């Protein structure tokens, strides 16, 4: 009996080792194409995995597995532990599979525009050729690592800048950024301003500060919609005369921080600027002087806008908080005359004109007066969510009417649009006296088409 079983086992093994030459037998793959999100030049990609299946009842010998154009594309492969651009005589048993791994590195190509890179892996089995297609989006960048700017510097939009660690603008230095410039910031990166920053974008070509990840955190949710991807922009005490015009700041831990200064000197002007989706706060200012026009501040775990003393003017802004990445901790707008450490910080002026303040909390304006320091503010011709207020600080406002924003994460991928729907109560309710100096909205549409402008930074249009 033992002899019979041994003979049967021998013939069974021999049959398993008998690779079929049937040209009708083919391979299957876990995917027809392997795609990579944006890959920065010289920075290698993550590794993507795929499987090669032999779903036949016969074992197969893959004659060649070959990357077709690796020198030009930069793709690399590893099949079941063996690296190379061309592998030969790779065995795959019946009803079995092999693991494949793909990486790519993009070489610099001196352009600010993304480049689509394609290649393929050819599998030849019994004379039959099958292809697994590869695709990546390459982005050429300048790389800054712990950079300090000590003299007046101009940044153009020639290529995006990939930032690691902190970019510091030293006291006495001026950083000027041209329209269309893009900064991709690594998770530990921040912009630290001791000198001056002049970020001058235009509506068609804004300046962008955002995280450096282009893949999805899960499903269809991109990292570009996830808060806390990088540190944020910090404007220090010594810094005055800053300008943020047509600037988009998204997905930081703390969007913009303005440290205490002399409020008699202009700290910064913000125009057509968006601060979106911050893990902590959107804009925080302590005892500073800011002039803010046509700006959008949205979605932060703590205040979207926190002001502790100083002098401020907000004209035709939209301040909205629908943060959904955790429990919110404060109103959209927080006004204080004292710091958390107990120091007096008088708020001598804070005007909100033709501005929307709304969100998903019951009261989106928090006035926190402590002690005797001045806390002076005014909401005029605004649309506000909160407890109805009257008196000298509130005039001509619309209370607790949903502004009907266009998109509040309706697709569940944390994408938002704070433009107005056609029947929004904010339409034609602005004061045109205030709008005389701001004839265009944040996207460049005219506010002069009707007798009265719309409240907020967006003018509704067909």
C-alpha positions as CSV (number, residue, x, y, z in Angstrom):
1,X,0.0,0.0,0.0
2,X,2.8,2.4,0.9
3,X,4.5,1.7,-2.5
4,X,1.2,2.5,-4.3
5,X,0.7,5.8,-2.5
6,X,4.3,6.8,-3.2
7,X,3.9,6.2,-6.9
8,X,0.6,8.2,-6.9
9,X,2.3,11.1,-5.1
10,X,5.2,11.0,-7.6
11,X,2.9,11.2,-10.6
12,X,0.8,13.9,-9.0
13,X,3.9,16.1,-8.4
14,X,5.1,15.4,-11.9
15,X,1.7,16.5,-13.2
16,X,1.9,19.7,-11.2
17,X,5.3,20.5,-12.7
18,X,4.1,19.9,-16.2
19,X,3.6,23.5,-17.5
20,X,1.0,23.8,-20.1
21,X,1.8,25.1,-23.6
22,X,-1.8,25.7,-24.4
23,X,-2.0,29.2,-26.1
24,X,-5.6,29.6,-25.0
25,X,-4.6,29.8,-21.3
26,X,-4.0,33.4,-20.1
27,X,-3.2,35.3,-16.9
28,X,-5.5,37.6,-14.9
29,X,-4.5,40.7,-13.0
30,X,-6.0,42.4,-9.9
31,X,-6.3,45.6,-12.0
32,X,-5.9,46.4,-15.6
33,X,-4.1,49.6,-14.8
34,X,-2.0,50.8,-11.8
35,X,-2.3,54.6,-11.3
36,X,-0.3,56.8,-9.0
37,X,-1.4,60.2,-7.8
38,X,0.9,63.2,-8.2
39,X,4.6,62.3,-7.7
40,X,7.1,65.0,-7.1
41,X,10.3,65.0,-9.1
42,X,13.2,63.2,-7.4
43,X,10.9,62.0,-4.6
44,X,10.1,58.4,-5.0
45,X,6.5,57.2,-4.9
46,X,4.9,54.9,-2.4
47,X,4.9,51.2,-3.4
48,X,1.7,49.9,-5.1
49,X,0.9,46.2,-5.0
50,X,-1.0,44.0,-7.5
51,X,-1.6,40.3,-8.0
52,X,-1.0,38.1,-11.0
53,X,-3.5,35.2,-11.2
54,X,-3.4,31.8,-12.9
55,X,-7.0,30.8,-12.7
56,X,-6.5,27.8,-15.0
57,X,-6.2,24.1,-14.0
58,X,-2.7,23.9,-15.5
59,X,0.5,25.5,-14.3
60,X,2.1,28.1,-16.6
61,X,5.6,29.3,-17.3
62,X,5.6,33.0,-18.0
63,X,8.4,33.4,-20.6
64,X,9.0,37.1,-20.0
65,X,7.8,39.9,-17.7
66,X,9.2,43.1,-19.1
67,X,8.9,46.8,-18.3
68,X,8.6,48.4,-21.7
69,X,10.2,51.8,-21.3
70,X,11.7,52.1,-17.8
71,X,14.5,54.5,-18.7
72,X,12.1,57.1,-19.8
73,X,9.2,56.5,-17.4
74,X,11.1,55.8,-14.2
75,X,8.9,52.9,-13.2
76,X,10.4,49.9,-11.3
77,X,9.0,46.5,-10.7
78,X,9.4,43.6,-8.3
79,X,7.7,40.3,-9.0
80,X,7.5,37.9,-6.1
81,X,10.7,39.2,-4.6
82,X,12.7,39.4,-7.9
83,X,13.6,42.9,-9.2
84,X,14.5,43.8,-12.7
85,X,13.3,45.4,-15.9
86,X,13.0,42.0,-17.6
87,X,12.4,38.7,-15.9
88,X,12.3,35.3,-17.6
89,X,10.8,31.9,-17.0
90,X,8.6,32.8,-14.0
91,X,6.6,29.9,-12.8
92,X,3.0,30.3,-11.6
93,X,1.2,27.1,-10.5
94,X,-2.4,26.2,-11.3
95,X,-5.0,28.1,-9.3
96,X,-2.2,30.2,-7.8
97,X,-1.0,33.8,-7.8
98,X,2.1,36.0,-7.6
99,X,2.6,39.4,-6.0
100,X,3.9,42.3,-8.0
101,X,5.1,45.7,-6.7
102,X,5.5,48.9,-8.6
103,X,7.3,52.2,-7.8
104,X,8.1,55.2,-9.8
105,X,10.6,58.2,-9.6
106,X,10.0,61.2,-11.8
107,X,13.0,63.1,-13.2
108,X,12.9,66.9,-13.3
109,X,11.5,68.3,-16.6
110,X,11.5,72.1,-16.0
111,X,7.8,72.9,-16.2
112,X,5.2,74.0,-13.7
113,X,2.5,71.9,-15.4
114,X,1.9,68.3,-14.3
115,X,3.1,65.6,-16.7
116,X,1.3,62.3,-17.3
117,X,3.8,59.4,-17.4
118,X,2.8,56.1,-18.9
119,X,4.4,52.7,-19.2
120,X,3.3,49.1,-19.3
121,X,4.5,45.6,-18.2
122,X,4.3,43.0,-20.9
123,X,3.7,39.4,-19.9
124,X,4.4,36.7,-22.5
125,X,3.0,33.3,-21.8
126,X,3.0,30.5,-24.5
127,X,3.6,33.2,-27.1
128,X,0.6,35.3,-25.9
129,X,1.4,38.9,-24.9
130,X,-0.7,40.6,-22.2
131,X,-0.2,44.1,-20.8
132,X,-0.6,45.7,-17.4
133,X,-0.7,49.5,-17.9
134,X,1.0,51.9,-15.6
135,X,0.3,55.6,-15.1
136,X,1.6,58.4,-12.9
137,X,1.2,62.2,-12.7
138,X,4.6,63.9,-12.3
139,X,5.1,67.3,-10.8
140,X,8.4,69.1,-11.2
141,X,9.2,71.1,-8.0
142,X,11.8,73.2,-6.3
143,X,12.6,71.6,-2.9
144,X,13.1,73.8,0.2
145,X,14.4,72.2,3.4
146,X,14.6,74.4,6.5
147,X,15.1,77.5,4.4
148,X,15.8,81.0,5.8
149,X,15.3,84.1,3.6
150,X,17.6,86.8,4.7
151,X,17.3,89.3,1.8
152,X,14.5,90.6,-0.5
153,X,13.4,87.6,-2.6
154,X,11.0,87.1,-5.5
155,X,9.2,83.8,-5.9
156,X,7.7,83.2,-9.4
157,X,5.3,80.6,-10.6
158,X,8.0,78.8,-12.7
159,X,7.6,75.6,-10.7
160,X,5.8,74.8,-7.4
161,X,7.8,74.7,-4.2
162,X,7.9,71.6,-2.0
163,X,8.6,72.6,1.6
164,X,10.0,70.5,4.4
165,X,10.4,71.9,7.9
166,X,10.1,75.7,8.2
167,X,10.6,78.5,5.7
168,X,11.6,81.6,7.7
169,X,11.5,85.2,6.4
170,X,14.0,86.9,8.6
171,X,13.4,90.4,10.1
172,X,14.2,93.1,7.6
173,X,13.7,90.7,4.6
174,X,10.8,90.9,2.1
175,X,9.4,87.9,0.4
176,X,7.4,88.8,-2.7
177,X,5.3,86.0,-4.3
178,X,4.0,86.3,-7.8
179,X,0.6,85.2,-9.1
180,X,0.1,81.5,-9.7
181,X,2.9,80.3,-7.3
182,X,2.1,77.1,-5.5
183,X,3.6,75.8,-2.2
184,X,3.2,72.1,-1.3
185,X,4.0,71.7,2.4
186,X,5.0,68.5,4.1
187,X,3.3,67.5,7.4
188,X,6.0,69.3,9.6
189,X,6.3,72.4,7.4
190,X,5.3,76.0,8.2
191,X,5.9,79.5,7.0
192,X,7.3,81.9,9.6
193,X,7.3,85.6,8.9
194,X,9.5,88.0,10.9
195,X,10.1,90.3,8.0
196,X,7.4,91.0,5.4
197,X,5.4,88.8,3.0
198,X,3.7,90.3,-0.1
199,X,1.7,87.5,-1.7
200,X,0.0,89.0,-4.8
201,X,-2.1,86.6,-6.7
202,X,-4.9,87.4,-9.1
203,X,-8.4,85.9,-9.4
204,X,-7.4,83.7,-12.3
205,X,-4.1,82.6,-10.8
206,X,-4.2,82.6,-7.0
207,X,-1.3,81.8,-4.8
208,X,-1.8,78.4,-3.1
209,X,-0.5,77.0,0.2
210,X,-1.6,73.4,0.7
211,X,-0.5,70.0,1.9
212,X,1.7,67.8,-0.2
213,X,-0.4,64.7,-0.4
214,X,-2.5,63.9,-3.5
215,X,-3.8,60.5,-2.6
216,X,-7.0,59.6,-0.8
217,X,-7.3,59.1,2.9
218,X,-10.0,56.5,2.2
219,X,-12.5,55.8,-0.5
220,X,-13.0,59.0,-2.6
221,X,-11.9,61.4,0.2
222,X,-8.7,63.2,-0.9
223,X,-6.1,64.3,1.5
224,X,-6.6,67.8,0.1
225,X,-9.9,67.9,2.0
226,X,-8.4,66.7,5.3
227,X,-7.4,69.3,7.9
228,X,-4.0,69.3,9.7
229,X,-1.8,68.5,6.7
230,X,0.9,71.1,7.6
231,X,1.6,73.7,10.2
232,X,0.3,77.0,8.9
233,X,1.5,80.6,8.4
234,X,2.8,82.6,11.4
235,X,3.3,86.4,11.2
236,X,5.4,87.4,14.2
237,X,5.5,90.5,16.3
238,X,8.2,92.3,14.3
239,X,6.3,91.9,11.0
240,X,4.2,94.7,9.5
241,X,2.9,95.8,6.1
242,X,2.1,92.3,4.9
243,X,-0.3,91.5,2.1
244,X,-2.3,88.4,1.2
245,X,-4.2,89.0,-2.1
246,X,-5.9,86.1,-3.9
247,X,-4.3,83.6,-1.7
248,X,-5.7,80.1,-0.9
249,X,-4.6,78.5,2.4
250,X,-6.0,75.1,3.0
251,X,-5.7,72.1,5.3
252,X,-3.2,73.6,7.8
253,X,-3.2,72.9,11.6
254,X,-3.6,76.7,12.1
255,X,-4.3,78.8,9.0
256,X,-2.8,82.2,9.8
257,X,-1.5,83.4,13.1
258,X,-0.8,87.1,13.7
259,X,1.2,87.6,16.9
260,X,0.8,90.7,19.0
261,X,2.1,94.0,17.7
262,X,1.3,97.7,17.9
263,X,-2.2,98.1,16.5
264,X,-1.5,101.6,15.3
265,X,0.7,100.0,12.5
266,X,-1.0,98.0,9.7
267,X,-0.1,94.4,10.3
268,X,-1.6,93.0,7.1
269,X,-4.2,93.4,4.4
270,X,-6.1,90.4,3.3
271,X,-8.1,90.6,0.0
272,X,-9.8,87.7,-1.9
273,X,-8.1,85.3,0.5
274,X,-9.4,81.9,1.5
275,X,-8.5,80.0,4.7
276,X,-10.2,76.7,4.6
277,X,-10.3,73.5,6.7
278,X,-8.0,74.1,9.7
279,X,-7.4,71.5,12.4
280,X,-7.2,74.1,15.2
281,X,-8.2,77.6,14.1
282,X,-8.5,79.4,10.7
283,X,-7.3,82.9,11.5
284,X,-6.0,84.0,15.0
285,X,-5.0,87.6,15.6
286,X,-3.7,89.1,18.9
287,X,-3.6,92.9,19.3
288,X,-3.0,93.5,15.6
289,X,-4.3,95.8,12.8
290,X,-5.9,93.9,9.9
291,X,-7.9,95.1,6.9
292,X,-9.9,92.2,5.4
293,X,-11.9,92.4,2.2
294,X,-13.7,89.8,0.1
295,X,-12.3,86.9,2.2
296,X,-13.6,83.4,3.0
297,X,-12.7,81.8,6.3
298,X,-14.3,78.4,6.8
299,X,-14.3,75.1,8.8
300,X,-12.1,74.9,11.8
301,X,-12.3,72.8,15.0
302,X,-11.9,75.9,17.1
303,X,-12.8,79.4,16.0
304,X,-12.8,80.1,12.3
305,X,-11.8,83.7,13.3
306,X,-10.4,84.5,16.8
307,X,-9.6,88.1,17.6
308,X,-7.9,89.1,20.9
309,X,-7.6,92.9,21.0
310,X,-6.5,95.1,18.2
311,X,-8.2,97.0,15.3
312,X,-10.0,95.3,12.5
313,X,-12.3,95.8,9.5
314,X,-14.1,93.0,7.7
315,X,-15.9,94.0,4.5
316,X,-17.9,91.5,2.3
317,X,-16.5,88.4,4.0
318,X,-18.0,85.0,4.5
319,X,-17.1,83.3,7.8
320,X,-18.7,79.9,8.0
321,X,-18.0,76.9,10.1
322,X,-19.3,73.4,9.3
323,X,-16.3,71.4,10.5
324,X,-17.1,67.7,10.4
325,X,-13.7,66.1,11.4
326,X,-14.6,66.1,15.0
327,X,-16.5,68.0,17.7
328,X,-16.3,71.7,17.3
329,X,-15.2,73.7,20.3
330,X,-16.2,77.3,19.7
331,X,-18.2,79.7,17.7
332,X,-17.2,80.8,14.2
333,X,-16.2,84.3,15.4
334,X,-14.6,84.8,18.8
335,X,-14.0,88.3,20.1
336,X,-12.0,88.9,23.3
337,X,-10.5,91.8,25.2
338,X,-8.1,89.6,27.2
339,X,-5.7,86.8,26.4
340,X,-6.1,83.3,27.8
341,X,-3.2,84.1,30.2
342,X,-5.2,87.0,31.7
343,X,-3.5,89.9,30.0
344,X,-5.6,92.8,28.9
345,X,-5.8,93.2,25.1
346,X,-8.2,96.0,24.2
347,X,-10.3,95.5,21.1
348,X,-10.6,99.2,20.1
349,X,-12.3,98.6,16.7
350,X,-13.8,95.6,15.0
351,X,-16.2,96.3,12.1
352,X,-18.1,93.5,10.2
353,X,-19.9,95.0,7.2
354,X,-21.9,93.1,4.6
355,X,-20.5,89.9,6.0
356,X,-22.0,86.4,6.6
357,X,-21.3,84.7,9.9
358,X,-22.9,81.3,10.0
359,X,-22.4,77.6,10.8
360,X,-23.9,74.5,12.4
361,X,-23.8,75.8,16.0
362,X,-26.7,77.7,17.5
363,X,-24.7,80.8,18.2
364,X,-21.8,81.6,15.8
365,X,-20.6,84.9,17.5
366,X,-19.0,84.7,20.9
367,X,-18.2,88.0,22.6
368,X,-16.0,87.2,25.6
369,X,-15.6,90.4,27.7
370,X,-13.3,90.0,30.7
371,X,-12.3,92.9,33.0
372,X,-12.5,96.5,32.1
373,X,-10.4,96.6,28.8
374,X,-12.2,98.0,25.8
375,X,-14.2,95.6,23.7
376,X,-15.7,97.6,20.8
377,X,-17.3,95.9,17.8
378,X,-20.0,96.5,15.2
379,X,-22.0,94.2,12.9
380,X,-23.7,96.2,10.1
381,X,-25.8,94.7,7.3
382,X,-24.6,91.2,8.1
383,X,-26.3,87.8,8.0
384,X,-25.7,86.2,11.4
385,X,-26.6,83.0,13.2
386,X,-27.0,83.6,16.9
387,X,-29.1,85.2,19.6
388,X,-30.9,88.3,18.3
389,X,-28.9,91.4,19.4
390,X,-29.8,95.0,19.2
391,X,-28.1,98.3,20.1
392,X,-25.2,100.3,18.9
393,X,-23.1,97.2,18.0
394,X,-25.8,95.7,15.7
395,X,-27.6,97.5,12.9
396,X,-29.6,96.3,9.9
397,X,-28.6,92.6,10.3
398,X,-30.5,89.5,9.1
399,X,-30.7,86.9,11.9
400,X,-30.8,83.1,11.7
401,X,-31.8,82.8,8.1
402,X,-29.9,80.0,6.4
403,X,-27.7,81.6,3.7
404,X,-28.2,78.5,1.5
405,X,-24.6,77.8,0.6
406,X,-24.2,75.8,-2.5
407,X,-22.5,72.7,-1.2
408,X,-22.0,71.6,2.4
409,X,-20.4,68.2,1.9
410,X,-23.3,66.8,0.0
411,X,-21.2,64.2,-1.7
412,X,-19.6,63.1,1.7
413,X,-16.1,63.7,0.5
414,X,-15.7,66.9,2.6
415,X,-15.9,69.2,-0.4
416,X,-17.7,72.6,0.2
417,X,-18.8,75.6,-1.8
418,X,-19.9,78.7,0.0
419,X,-21.3,80.4,-3.0
420,X,-25.0,81.3,-2.7
421,X,-27.9,79.5,-4.1
422,X,-30.4,81.5,-6.2
423,X,-32.9,81.9,-3.4
424,X,-30.4,82.8,-0.7
425,X,-31.7,85.5,1.8
426,X,-28.3,87.2,1.4
427,X,-28.9,88.2,-2.2
428,X,-29.4,91.9,-2.8
429,X,-29.3,92.6,1.0
430,X,-25.9,94.3,1.3
431,X,-25.4,98.0,1.8
432,X,-24.2,99.5,-1.5
433,X,-22.4,102.4,0.3
434,X,-20.0,99.9,1.8
435,X,-19.5,98.2,-1.5
436,X,-18.4,101.2,-3.5
437,X,-14.8,100.4,-2.8
438,X,-15.3,96.7,-3.5
439,X,-17.1,96.5,-6.9
440,X,-16.0,92.9,-7.6
441,X,-16.5,89.8,-5.6
442,X,-13.9,87.2,-4.6
443,X,-14.2,85.5,-8.1
444,X,-14.2,88.7,-10.0
445,X,-18.0,89.1,-10.6
446,X,-19.5,92.6,-10.5
447,X,-21.5,93.7,-7.5
448,X,-22.9,96.6,-9.6
449,X,-25.4,94.6,-11.6
450,X,-28.2,95.2,-9.1
451,X,-29.3,98.1,-6.9
452,X,-27.8,96.4,-3.9
453,X,-25.0,93.9,-3.6
454,X,-25.2,90.5,-1.9
455,X,-24.0,89.9,1.6
456,X,-20.8,87.9,1.9
457,X,-17.8,87.4,-0.4
458,X,-19.7,85.9,-3.3
459,X,-22.1,87.7,-5.6
460,X,-24.8,85.4,-6.9
461,X,-24.8,85.1,-10.7
462,X,-26.4,82.9,-13.3
